[in-house]
Amino acid sequence: MDIYRRIGVVCKRIPEGRVATYGQIALLCGKPKNSRQVGYALNRGLAGEEANAHRVVNSRGILSGAASFETFDMQKLLLEQEAVKVAWTPKGWQVDLKRFGWKNTLEDAVMLRELFERQGI
């Protein structure tokens, strides 16, 4: 199984104007305990350039991937262009997951699993 290709496939499916967590992506990839590997893949570009890394946040909605972008505020700016509200908190820039989180369905998960099988990943 190529986890990095799976991460890329899942991240490409995060809808515009929504965010997903590292753990959510790991779960959809069939590796629920590998959220750090999702971060590693996105940071190193291993999930592909079209992975929508700007739409991935930590489990509290904090934009924790700033070091992976050209500028420290690039993730925030990209999200704001998609009408995602980003607010400053003592812990950093944060998105309201209840409002902007991607609420993937069981059908999404089944479709992804079938896609992984067809692609041999």
Summary of the structure (lengths in Angstrom):
residues: 121
radius of gyration: 13.6
end to end distance: 4.7
largest distance: 44.5
contacts: 359
relative contact order: 0.20
helix: 49%
strand: 12%
